[in-house]
């Protein structure tokens, strides 16, 4: 910050913490200063009058390895659901689940296998651990499951915190695990975005290994034996069902990266597109993909069937660096139709970059014991939903279908900030939101606890809601289409530039040959 910050630290009981004989109340932290508090206990709370960053640093005492650090999110940003794209059994990913509440919390988890899920009970103010060995994934159903590759989705009735830790058990040779030392706090699903830029995506340290020249990212003659006895590192084929299956080839002799980009989508039947950086010579413009149901190298697009799947991307050729890659996800509506990233419906993704244990070895000069969650971009999310269709006689159509002139369509328009930063709202004299069919919208209202809409700024996690109705006109009947389209446009200032987002809600015309059903509202972000 630009000003001095007053902060205090209290324990779980609410009493001030004492460090070096001084109670940590009303301590002053000037701009650029750092305060280090040792011997931290579970339940410590840091409070301040201005924003500051708090990081948790962990490790084994008297060890030269096993260092990890976690940038802690403020408690106001904790959520009721999280998605980790990183989970594997080779070095045993572990999840730490903290319940800040005053009663026991039931935390449900689910994986990319629809039949694999469970529950973790966390007592008030306590932490429970979920190990990948606690999760039984199918064997042989998919090559990725042989090393437990999956995303893990967590949900509960009230806010909690999840931290993921990579490399937590003894390695395959039986030695104490001191490799793959990284981890990160997860971000709540409601703050994820559909597109991210990965600022750091080096595949290796690029310093050369035992038998390689500096700058080369090969395996240096190292070999790691997996849990099933097959070699899986460096110039070896992944220990899957078939080394010729594109989704099972893990680290072949053309890809020697140690640290991929890990991606997990919130929804299934979607596509993940990775656009490489445009920096020829210094970075790779070729992407290698793992865990995809299908991979289109020409469009660098990965097909993902199941929600919470873990798909991984890295450079396919030297210099093994795709820092600056853009990752986005979308789905086609309806499923099976043709679309791309510009015409499909965006899908939220959890993205991390970090070392994959199965790619690395002991004394591996090319390996980076690093990793982090990739922060979502500033991302407004606009939806327009049909909530009801009322016929001229006052009856509500159960399928939200239009039958005749005079039918009334009820709309709900929601503008949400699903990013982690506020979005400036400056309309430059233009209306914030424009709906050509509904000139007079009611709203907005806000989900913010204050109940007050600040039209200058859309806070992180805040939603503004407008409502309106549209009576079907005779001219609408002349439109040669299967639905009545209704487009709404909102203008925002994102990154200093004026941006326009458009959302379309559709209402199907009544078909007398169709069996009536109870339809659910559809959203087109």
TORZAGU-406045 format. One record per residue (C-alpha): residue in three letters; z, y, x. Coordinates in steps of 0.05 Angstrom, whole numbers, always signed. Layout:
N
+---------+--------+--------+--------+
| residuo |     pz |     py |     px |
+---------+--------+--------+--------+
|     ALA |      Z |      Y |      X |
...
+---------+--------+--------+--------+
//
This chain:
525
+---------+--------+--------+--------+
| residuo |     pz |     py |     px |
+---------+--------+--------+--------+
|     UNK |     +0 |     +0 |     +0 |
|     UNK |     -4 |    +73 |    +18 |
|     UNK |    +69 |    +88 |     +5 |
|     UNK |   +136 |    +58 |    +24 |
|     UNK |   +157 |     +0 |    -21 |
|     UNK |   +228 |    -16 |    -41 |
|     UNK |   +240 |    -90 |    -49 |
|     UNK |   +297 |   -138 |    -60 |
|     UNK |   +306 |   -214 |    -57 |
|     UNK |   +350 |   -253 |   -104 |
|     UNK |   +364 |   -327 |   -109 |
|     UNK |   +357 |   -373 |   -169 |
|     UNK |   +425 |   -350 |   -195 |
|     UNK |   +403 |   -277 |   -192 |
|     UNK |   +449 |   -258 |   -133 |
|     UNK |   +423 |   -217 |    -75 |
|     UNK |   +402 |   -259 |    -15 |
|     UNK |   +437 |   -243 |    +51 |
|     UNK |   +398 |   -244 |   +116 |
|     UNK |   +429 |   -227 |   +183 |
|     UNK |   +491 |   -202 |   +147 |
|     UNK |   +452 |   -154 |   +102 |
|     UNK |   +441 |   -162 |    +28 |
|     UNK |   +367 |   -155 |    +15 |
|     UNK |   +373 |   -103 |    -39 |
|     UNK |   +333 |    -38 |    -39 |
|     UNK |   +301 |    -53 |    +28 |
|     UNK |   +246 |     -5 |    +49 |
|     UNK |   +178 |    -32 |    +73 |
|     UNK |   +132 |    +22 |   +100 |
|     UNK |    +56 |    +17 |    +99 |
|     UNK |    +33 |    -37 |   +146 |
|     UNK |   +103 |    -65 |   +159 |
|     UNK |   +122 |   -138 |   +151 |
|     UNK |   +189 |   -168 |   +136 |
|     UNK |   +202 |   -241 |   +153 |
|     UNK |   +256 |   -279 |   +115 |
|     UNK |   +274 |   -347 |   +144 |
|     UNK |   +309 |   -406 |   +111 |
|     UNK |   +278 |   -393 |    +43 |
|     UNK |   +305 |   -435 |    -14 |
|     UNK |   +272 |   -456 |    -79 |
|     UNK |   +280 |   -404 |   -133 |
|     UNK |   +281 |   -342 |    -88 |
|     UNK |   +250 |   -282 |   -124 |
|     UNK |   +220 |   -221 |    -89 |
|     UNK |   +220 |   -157 |   -131 |
|     UNK |   +189 |    -90 |   -112 |
|     UNK |   +173 |    -23 |   -143 |
|     UNK |   +102 |    -23 |   -116 |
|     UNK |    +51 |    -79 |   -103 |
|     UNK |    +61 |   -120 |    -41 |
|     UNK |    +37 |   -187 |    -14 |
|     UNK |    +85 |   -245 |     -5 |
|     UNK |    +65 |   -306 |    +35 |
|     UNK |   +102 |   -372 |    +42 |
|     UNK |    +97 |   -403 |   +111 |
|     UNK |   +116 |   -476 |   +118 |
|     UNK |   +118 |   -528 |   +173 |
|     UNK |   +157 |   -583 |   +208 |
|     UNK |   +212 |   -555 |   +251 |
|     UNK |   +203 |   -563 |   +326 |
|     UNK |   +132 |   -587 |   +315 |
|     UNK |    +70 |   -555 |   +345 |
|     UNK |    +29 |   -577 |   +285 |
|     UNK |    +36 |   -579 |   +209 |
|     UNK |    +33 |   -504 |   +197 |
|     UNK |    +11 |   -482 |   +128 |
|     UNK |    +15 |   -415 |    +92 |
|     UNK |     +7 |   -396 |    +19 |
|     UNK |     -6 |   -326 |     -9 |
|     UNK |    +37 |   -328 |    -71 |
|     UNK |    +10 |   -298 |   -136 |
|     UNK |    +57 |   -252 |   -175 |
|     UNK |    +95 |   -287 |   -231 |
|     UNK |    +58 |   -246 |   -283 |
|     UNK |     -6 |   -280 |   -260 |
|     UNK |    +20 |   -351 |   -268 |
|     UNK |    -14 |   -391 |   -322 |
|     UNK |     -9 |   -451 |   -368 |
|     UNK |    -68 |   -488 |   -339 |
|     UNK |    -97 |   -498 |   -269 |
|     UNK |   -156 |   -535 |   -238 |
|     UNK |   -157 |   -560 |   -166 |
|     UNK |   -226 |   -578 |   -138 |
|     UNK |   -191 |   -611 |    -78 |
|     UNK |   -161 |   -680 |    -87 |
|     UNK |   -172 |   -742 |    -43 |
|     UNK |   -135 |   -804 |    -20 |
|     UNK |   -159 |   -809 |    +52 |
|     UNK |   -103 |   -764 |    +76 |
|     UNK |    -66 |   -761 |     +9 |
|     UNK |    -72 |   -695 |    -27 |
|     UNK |     -5 |   -674 |    -56 |
|     UNK |     +9 |   -624 |   -112 |
|     UNK |    +75 |   -586 |   -117 |
|     UNK |    +90 |   -565 |   -189 |
|     UNK |   +144 |   -512 |   -201 |
|     UNK |   +176 |   -498 |   -268 |
|     UNK |   +206 |   -428 |   -271 |
|     UNK |   +232 |   -438 |   -341 |
|     UNK |   +301 |   -454 |   -368 |
|     UNK |   +282 |   -520 |   -401 |
|     UNK |   +246 |   -582 |   -378 |
|     UNK |   +170 |   -575 |   -377 |
|     UNK |   +119 |   -630 |   -390 |
|     UNK |    +58 |   -618 |   -347 |
|     UNK |     -4 |   -659 |   -365 |
|     UNK |    -58 |   -675 |   -314 |
|     UNK |   -129 |   -701 |   -322 |
|     UNK |   -183 |   -721 |   -273 |
|     UNK |   -259 |   -727 |   -274 |
|     UNK |   -251 |   -797 |   -300 |
|     UNK |   -241 |   -788 |   -376 |
|     UNK |   -194 |   -848 |   -377 |
|     UNK |   -148 |   -825 |   -321 |
|     UNK |    -93 |   -777 |   -340 |
|     UNK |    -17 |   -772 |   -341 |
|     UNK |    +44 |   -728 |   -347 |
|     UNK |    +95 |   -700 |   -298 |
|     UNK |   +163 |   -678 |   -324 |
|     UNK |   +192 |   -619 |   -286 |
|     UNK |   +264 |   -598 |   -298 |
|     UNK |   +283 |   -525 |   -306 |
|     UNK |   +278 |   -486 |   -242 |
|     UNK |   +257 |   -548 |   -204 |
|     UNK |   +196 |   -576 |   -167 |
|     UNK |   +162 |   -643 |   -176 |
|     UNK |   +107 |   -673 |   -133 |
|     UNK |    +45 |   -709 |   -156 |
|     UNK |    +12 |   -752 |   -102 |
|     UNK |    -59 |   -777 |   -107 |
|     UNK |    -30 |   -847 |    -98 |
|     UNK |     +5 |   -836 |   -165 |
|     UNK |    -64 |   -830 |   -198 |
|     UNK |   -103 |   -894 |   -208 |
|     UNK |   -178 |   -878 |   -208 |
|     UNK |   -231 |   -931 |   -224 |
|     UNK |   -259 |   -969 |   -164 |
|     UNK |   -333 |   -983 |   -159 |
|     UNK |   -350 |   -939 |   -219 |
|     UNK |   -371 |   -883 |   -172 |
|     UNK |   -374 |   -880 |    -97 |
|     UNK |   -332 |   -817 |    -95 |
|     UNK |   -273 |   -853 |   -127 |
|     UNK |   -266 |   -897 |    -65 |
|     UNK |   -232 |   -840 |    -30 |
|     UNK |   -204 |   -811 |    -94 |
|     UNK |   -249 |   -750 |    -97 |
|     UNK |   -237 |   -715 |   -162 |
|     UNK |   -215 |   -648 |   -190 |
|     UNK |   -147 |   -648 |   -223 |
|     UNK |   -133 |   -606 |   -285 |
|     UNK |    -61 |   -587 |   -302 |
|     UNK |    -35 |   -558 |   -368 |
|     UNK |    +32 |   -543 |   -401 |
|     UNK |    +61 |   -505 |   -459 |
|     UNK |    +89 |   -449 |   -415 |
|     UNK |    +73 |   -416 |   -349 |
|     UNK |    +84 |   -455 |   -284 |
|     UNK |    +57 |   -455 |   -212 |
|     UNK |    +18 |   -508 |   -174 |
|     UNK |     +7 |   -511 |    -98 |
|     UNK |    -41 |   -561 |    -67 |
|     UNK |    -28 |   -591 |     +1 |
|     UNK |    -79 |   -630 |    +42 |
|     UNK |    -60 |   -683 |    +94 |
|     UNK |    +10 |   -706 |    +75 |
|     UNK |    +18 |   -779 |    +96 |
|     UNK |     +8 |   -823 |   +156 |
|     UNK |    -63 |   -829 |   +180 |
|     UNK |   -103 |   -894 |   +178 |
|     UNK |    -79 |   -914 |   +247 |
|     UNK |     -6 |   -909 |   +224 |
|     UNK |    +12 |   -847 |   +265 |
|     UNK |    +50 |   -789 |   +234 |
|     UNK |     -1 |   -744 |   +201 |
|     UNK |    -11 |   -679 |   +240 |
|     UNK |    -83 |   -665 |   +222 |
|     UNK |   -118 |   -632 |   +163 |
|     UNK |    -61 |   -582 |   +156 |
|     UNK |    -79 |   -535 |   +101 |
|     UNK |    -66 |   -519 |    +28 |
|     UNK |    -67 |   -463 |    -23 |
|     UNK |    -36 |   -441 |    -89 |
|     UNK |    -82 |   -455 |   -148 |
|     UNK |   -107 |   -400 |   -193 |
|     UNK |    -98 |   -405 |   -269 |
|     UNK |   -159 |   -428 |   -308 |
|     UNK |   -159 |   -363 |   -349 |
|     UNK |   -171 |   -324 |   -285 |
|     UNK |   -228 |   -367 |   -259 |
|     UNK |   -299 |   -340 |   -262 |
|     UNK |   -368 |   -371 |   -268 |
|     UNK |   -393 |   -344 |   -202 |
|     UNK |   -362 |   -334 |   -133 |
|     UNK |   -383 |   -312 |    -64 |
|     UNK |   -353 |   -356 |     -9 |
|     UNK |   -338 |   -308 |    +49 |
|     UNK |   -318 |   -363 |    +98 |
|     UNK |   -356 |   -429 |    +97 |
|     UNK |   -362 |   -451 |   +169 |
|     UNK |   -373 |   -526 |   +174 |
|     UNK |   -336 |   -531 |   +240 |
|     UNK |   -306 |   -493 |   +298 |
|     UNK |   -373 |   -496 |   +334 |
|     UNK |   -340 |   -502 |   +403 |
|     UNK |   -367 |   -571 |   +420 |
|     UNK |   -332 |   -637 |   +424 |
|     UNK |   -316 |   -688 |   +477 |
|     UNK |   -390 |   -705 |   +486 |
|     UNK |   -424 |   -644 |   +457 |
|     UNK |   -446 |   -577 |   +483 |
|     UNK |   -411 |   -513 |   +461 |
|     UNK |   -439 |   -489 |   +395 |
|     UNK |   -458 |   -558 |   +372 |
|     UNK |   -422 |   -584 |   +311 |
|     UNK |   -429 |   -659 |   +322 |
|     UNK |   -374 |   -710 |   +320 |
|     UNK |   -363 |   -711 |   +395 |
|     UNK |   -364 |   -787 |   +395 |
|     UNK |   -305 |   -791 |   +347 |
|     UNK |   -300 |   -844 |   +293 |
|     UNK |   -251 |   -847 |   +236 |
|     UNK |   -239 |   -912 |   +199 |
|     UNK |   -228 |   -904 |   +124 |
|     UNK |   -180 |   -940 |    +78 |
|     UNK |   -232 |   -994 |    +65 |
|     UNK |   -245 |  -1007 |   +139 |
|     UNK |   -312 |   -972 |   +141 |
|     UNK |   -330 |   -916 |   +187 |
|     UNK |   -338 |   -851 |   +149 |
|     UNK |   -339 |   -795 |   +200 |
|     UNK |   -391 |   -759 |   +241 |
|     UNK |   -455 |   -800 |   +250 |
|     UNK |   -434 |   -855 |   +203 |
|     UNK |   -452 |   -869 |   +131 |
|     UNK |   -402 |   -855 |    +76 |
|     UNK |   -365 |   -917 |    +54 |
|     UNK |   -395 |   -917 |    -15 |
|     UNK |   -432 |   -968 |    -57 |
|     UNK |   -497 |   -953 |    -20 |
|     UNK |   -511 |   -910 |    +41 |
|     UNK |   -580 |   -896 |    +12 |
|     UNK |   -553 |   -868 |    -53 |
|     UNK |   -558 |   -792 |    -47 |
|     UNK |   -492 |   -782 |    -83 |
|     UNK |   -457 |   -832 |    -38 |
|     UNK |   -482 |   -811 |    +31 |
|     UNK |   -422 |   -773 |    +56 |
|     UNK |   -431 |   -753 |   +129 |
|     UNK |   -497 |   -778 |   +155 |
|     UNK |   -529 |   -763 |   +222 |
|     UNK |   -559 |   -698 |   +197 |
|     UNK |   -494 |   -668 |   +172 |
|     UNK |   -433 |   -662 |   +217 |
|     UNK |   -394 |   -607 |   +183 |
|     UNK |   -319 |   -617 |   +176 |
|     UNK |   -305 |   -565 |   +122 |
|     UNK |   -344 |   -563 |    +57 |
|     UNK |   -342 |   -518 |     -3 |
|     UNK |   -305 |   -556 |    -59 |
|     UNK |   -325 |   -540 |   -130 |
|     UNK |   -298 |   -566 |   -197 |
|     UNK |   -325 |   -543 |   -265 |
|     UNK |   -282 |   -533 |   -326 |
|     UNK |   -335 |   -566 |   -369 |
|     UNK |   -381 |   -626 |   -362 |
|     UNK |   -456 |   -633 |   -373 |
|     UNK |   -467 |   -573 |   -329 |
|     UNK |   -502 |   -551 |   -266 |
|     UNK |   -474 |   -521 |   -202 |
|     UNK |   -522 |   -479 |   -162 |
|     UNK |   -508 |   -459 |    -90 |
|     UNK |   -550 |   -403 |    -61 |
|     UNK |   -547 |   -403 |    +16 |
|     UNK |   -538 |   -339 |    +55 |
|     UNK |   -601 |   -302 |    +75 |
|     UNK |   -585 |   -296 |   +149 |
|     UNK |   -636 |   -339 |   +187 |
|     UNK |   -619 |   -356 |   +259 |
|     UNK |   -545 |   -342 |   +252 |
|     UNK |   -532 |   -386 |   +191 |
|     UNK |   -561 |   -446 |   +157 |
|     UNK |   -606 |   -438 |    +96 |
|     UNK |   -604 |   -512 |    +80 |
|     UNK |   -551 |   -540 |    +34 |
|     UNK |   -525 |   -612 |    +35 |
|     UNK |   -489 |   -636 |    -28 |
|     UNK |   -440 |   -693 |    -42 |
|     UNK |   -413 |   -722 |   -107 |
|     UNK |   -469 |   -696 |   -151 |
|     UNK |   -498 |   -739 |   -206 |
|     UNK |   -565 |   -712 |   -183 |
|     UNK |   -585 |   -661 |   -130 |
|     UNK |   -647 |   -617 |   -132 |
|     UNK |   -656 |   -593 |    -60 |
|     UNK |   -713 |   -546 |    -80 |
|     UNK |   -669 |   -506 |   -127 |
|     UNK |   -603 |   -524 |    -92 |
|     UNK |   -575 |   -546 |   -159 |
|     UNK |   -524 |   -601 |   -170 |
|     UNK |   -520 |   -639 |   -236 |
|     UNK |   -448 |   -653 |   -258 |
|     UNK |   -435 |   -699 |   -317 |
|     UNK |   -359 |   -698 |   -322 |
|     UNK |   -311 |   -639 |   -328 |
|     UNK |   -263 |   -633 |   -269 |
|     UNK |   -310 |   -670 |   -221 |
|     UNK |   -305 |   -652 |   -148 |
|     UNK |   -372 |   -635 |   -116 |
|     UNK |   -378 |   -611 |    -45 |
|     UNK |   -429 |   -570 |     -7 |
|     UNK |   -440 |   -554 |    +66 |
|     UNK |   -495 |   -534 |   +114 |
|     UNK |   -548 |   -588 |   +121 |
|     UNK |   -571 |   -566 |   +190 |
|     UNK |   -545 |   -527 |   +250 |
|     UNK |   -513 |   -478 |   +259 |
|     UNK |   -469 |   -510 |   +204 |
|     UNK |   -449 |   -445 |   +172 |
|     UNK |   -462 |   -422 |   +101 |
|     UNK |   -411 |   -365 |    +98 |
|     UNK |   -433 |   -318 |    +43 |
|     UNK |   -461 |   -373 |     -2 |
|     UNK |   -461 |   -357 |    -76 |
|     UNK |   -436 |   -412 |   -123 |
|     UNK |   -446 |   -409 |   -198 |
|     UNK |   -445 |   -458 |   -256 |
|     UNK |   -480 |   -461 |   -323 |
|     UNK |   -499 |   -509 |   -378 |
|     UNK |   -559 |   -514 |   -425 |
|     UNK |   -549 |   -506 |   -500 |
|     UNK |   -563 |   -555 |   -530 |
|     UNK |   -547 |   -607 |   -477 |
|     UNK |   -612 |   -638 |   -452 |
|     UNK |   -653 |   -575 |   -461 |
|     UNK |   -683 |   -538 |   -402 |
|     UNK |   -649 |   -476 |   -373 |
|     UNK |   -630 |   -444 |   -307 |
|     UNK |   -576 |   -399 |   -280 |
|     UNK |   -607 |   -339 |   -315 |
|     UNK |   -616 |   -369 |   -384 |
|     UNK |   -560 |   -421 |   -388 |
|     UNK |   -489 |   -411 |   -413 |
|     UNK |   -441 |   -395 |   -355 |
|     UNK |   -387 |   -446 |   -339 |
|     UNK |   -321 |   -430 |   -304 |
|     UNK |   -310 |   -462 |   -236 |
|     UNK |   -252 |   -472 |   -188 |
|     UNK |   -276 |   -463 |   -116 |
|     UNK |   -242 |   -476 |    -49 |
|     UNK |   -266 |   -480 |    +23 |
|     UNK |   -229 |   -524 |    +71 |
|     UNK |   -228 |   -584 |   +117 |
|     UNK |   -245 |   -653 |    +88 |
|     UNK |   -200 |   -704 |   +123 |
|     UNK |   -252 |   -760 |   +119 |
|     UNK |   -299 |   -718 |   +162 |
|     UNK |   -250 |   -705 |   +218 |
|     UNK |   -215 |   -742 |   +273 |
|     UNK |   -156 |   -736 |   +321 |
|     UNK |   -168 |   -687 |   +379 |
|     UNK |   -231 |   -665 |   +341 |
|     UNK |   -253 |   -602 |   +377 |
|     UNK |   -301 |   -584 |   +321 |
|     UNK |   -250 |   -589 |   +265 |
|     UNK |   -217 |   -529 |   +231 |
|     UNK |   -148 |   -543 |   +202 |
|     UNK |   -160 |   -487 |   +152 |
|     UNK |   -174 |   -478 |    +78 |
|     UNK |   -165 |   -430 |    +21 |
|     UNK |   -178 |   -418 |    -52 |
|     UNK |   -239 |   -373 |    -63 |
|     UNK |   -220 |   -314 |   -106 |
|     UNK |   -263 |   -304 |   -168 |
|     UNK |   -306 |   -242 |   -172 |
|     UNK |   -290 |   -183 |   -218 |
|     UNK |   -317 |   -215 |   -280 |
|     UNK |   -320 |   -189 |   -351 |
|     UNK |   -332 |   -242 |   -403 |
|     UNK |   -366 |   -221 |   -468 |
|     UNK |   -371 |   -266 |   -528 |
|     UNK |   -396 |   -255 |   -599 |
|     UNK |   -375 |   -308 |   -648 |
|     UNK |   -392 |   -321 |   -721 |
|     UNK |   -325 |   -333 |   -755 |
|     UNK |   -348 |   -339 |   -827 |
|     UNK |   -407 |   -335 |   -874 |
|     UNK |   -392 |   -315 |   -946 |
|     UNK |   -443 |   -324 |  -1001 |
|     UNK |   -457 |   -271 |  -1053 |
|     UNK |   -412 |   -306 |  -1103 |
|     UNK |   -354 |   -302 |  -1055 |
|     UNK |   -354 |   -375 |  -1033 |
|     UNK |   -345 |   -389 |   -959 |
|     UNK |   -400 |   -433 |   -929 |
|     UNK |   -366 |   -490 |   -891 |
|     UNK |   -423 |   -494 |   -841 |
|     UNK |   -431 |   -419 |   -829 |
|     UNK |   -502 |   -422 |   -854 |
|     UNK |   -542 |   -367 |   -888 |
|     UNK |   -573 |   -385 |   -956 |
|     UNK |   -598 |   -319 |   -987 |
|     UNK |   -601 |   -244 |   -986 |
|     UNK |   -531 |   -216 |   -996 |
|     UNK |   -495 |   -268 |   -956 |
|     UNK |   -444 |   -235 |   -910 |
|     UNK |   -436 |   -256 |   -837 |
|     UNK |   -368 |   -242 |   -805 |
|     UNK |   -369 |   -230 |   -729 |
|     UNK |   -315 |   -227 |   -676 |
|     UNK |   -333 |   -194 |   -609 |
|     UNK |   -286 |   -206 |   -550 |
|     UNK |   -290 |   -171 |   -483 |
|     UNK |   -243 |   -205 |   -433 |
|     UNK |   -228 |   -192 |   -360 |
|     UNK |   -224 |   -262 |   -331 |
|     UNK |   -223 |   -236 |   -259 |
|     UNK |   -162 |   -219 |   -218 |
|     UNK |   -175 |   -144 |   -213 |
|     UNK |   -177 |    -90 |   -266 |
|     UNK |   -246 |    -68 |   -289 |
|     UNK |   -260 |     +6 |   -294 |
|     UNK |   -290 |    +26 |   -360 |
|     UNK |   -332 |    +89 |   -353 |
|     UNK |   -388 |    +96 |   -403 |
|     UNK |   -420 |   +160 |   -375 |
|     UNK |   -430 |   +187 |   -445 |
|     UNK |   -457 |   +122 |   -472 |
|     UNK |   -420 |    +82 |   -524 |
|     UNK |   -377 |    +26 |   -494 |
|     UNK |   -403 |    -26 |   -541 |
|     UNK |   -466 |    -26 |   -583 |
|     UNK |   -484 |    -74 |   -639 |
|     UNK |   -551 |    -56 |   -673 |
|     UNK |   -533 |    -96 |   -736 |
|     UNK |   -462 |    -69 |   -743 |
|     UNK |   -459 |     +6 |   -728 |
|     UNK |   -386 |    +12 |   -747 |
|     UNK |   -344 |    -41 |   -713 |
|     UNK |   -269 |    -45 |   -725 |
|     UNK |   -227 |    -43 |   -662 |
|     UNK |   -215 |    -56 |   -608 |
|     UNK |   -147 |    -89 |   -610 |
|     UNK |   -115 |   -118 |   -547 |
|     UNK |    -76 |   -181 |   -529 |
|     UNK |    -35 |   -139 |   -479 |
|     UNK |    +40 |   -140 |   -493 |
|     UNK |    +40 |    -64 |   -499 |
|     UNK |     -7 |    -68 |   -558 |
|     UNK |    -42 |     -6 |   -532 |
|     UNK |   -115 |     -5 |   -511 |
|     UNK |   -129 |    +37 |   -449 |
|     UNK |   -204 |    +49 |   -454 |
|     UNK |   -206 |    +71 |   -381 |
|     UNK |   -187 |     +3 |   -353 |
|     UNK |   -190 |    -70 |   -374 |
|     UNK |   -132 |   -106 |   -342 |
|     UNK |   -136 |   -175 |   -311 |
|     UNK |   -127 |   -226 |   -367 |
|     UNK |   -133 |   -173 |   -421 |
|     UNK |   -179 |   -183 |   -482 |
|     UNK |   -207 |   -130 |   -528 |
|     UNK |   -229 |   -153 |   -596 |
|     UNK |   -275 |   -121 |   -647 |
|     UNK |   -294 |   -147 |   -716 |
|     UNK |   -350 |   -131 |   -763 |
|     UNK |   -392 |   -157 |   -820 |
|     UNK |   -467 |   -158 |   -833 |
|     UNK |   -500 |   -168 |   -901 |
|     UNK |   -564 |   -208 |   -897 |
|     UNK |   -625 |   -165 |   -913 |
|     UNK |   -692 |   -184 |   -944 |
|     UNK |   -726 |   -169 |   -879 |
|     UNK |   -685 |   -222 |   -845 |
|     UNK |   -719 |   -275 |   -887 |
|     UNK |   -786 |   -257 |   -857 |
|     UNK |   -763 |   -273 |   -786 |
|     UNK |   -800 |   -335 |   -760 |
|     UNK |   -739 |   -368 |   -729 |
|     UNK |   -687 |   -421 |   -744 |
|     UNK |   -629 |   -373 |   -738 |
|     UNK |   -609 |   -301 |   -748 |
|     UNK |   -596 |   -273 |   -678 |
|     UNK |   -548 |   -217 |   -668 |
|     UNK |   -540 |   -184 |   -600 |
|     UNK |   -483 |   -140 |   -576 |
|     UNK |   -483 |   -100 |   -512 |
|     UNK |   -425 |    -73 |   -472 |
|     UNK |   -428 |    -25 |   -413 |
|     UNK |   -377 |    -28 |   -357 |
|     UNK |   -369 |     +3 |   -288 |
|     UNK |   -365 |    -56 |   -239 |
|     UNK |   -361 |    -41 |   -165 |
|     UNK |   -382 |    +31 |   -175 |
|     UNK |   -446 |    +12 |   -212 |
|     UNK |   -459 |    +14 |   -287 |
|     UNK |   -467 |    -57 |   -312 |
|     UNK |   -490 |    -82 |   -380 |
|     UNK |   -470 |   -149 |   -409 |
|     UNK |   -504 |   -178 |   -470 |
|     UNK |   -480 |   -232 |   -518 |
|     UNK |   -517 |   -264 |   -577 |
|     UNK |   -486 |   -299 |   -637 |
|     UNK |   -530 |   -344 |   -679 |
|     UNK |   -525 |   -365 |   -751 |
|     UNK |   -568 |   -422 |   -775 |
|     UNK |   -609 |   -416 |   -839 |
|     UNK |   -589 |   -464 |   -893 |
|     UNK |   -628 |   -530 |   -893 |
|     UNK |   -622 |   -566 |   -961 |
|     UNK |   -640 |   -633 |   -927 |
|     UNK |   -582 |   -629 |   -879 |
|     UNK |   -516 |   -663 |   -891 |
|     UNK |   -462 |   -609 |   -894 |
|     UNK |   -411 |   -611 |   -838 |
|     UNK |   -354 |   -567 |   -815 |
|     UNK |   -383 |   -530 |   -756 |
|     UNK |   -343 |   -496 |   -700 |
|     UNK |   -359 |   -426 |   -675 |
|     UNK |   -406 |   -423 |   -616 |
|     UNK |   -399 |   -373 |   -560 |
|     UNK |   -453 |   -347 |   -514 |
|     UNK |   -420 |   -309 |   -456 |
+---------+--------+--------+--------+
//
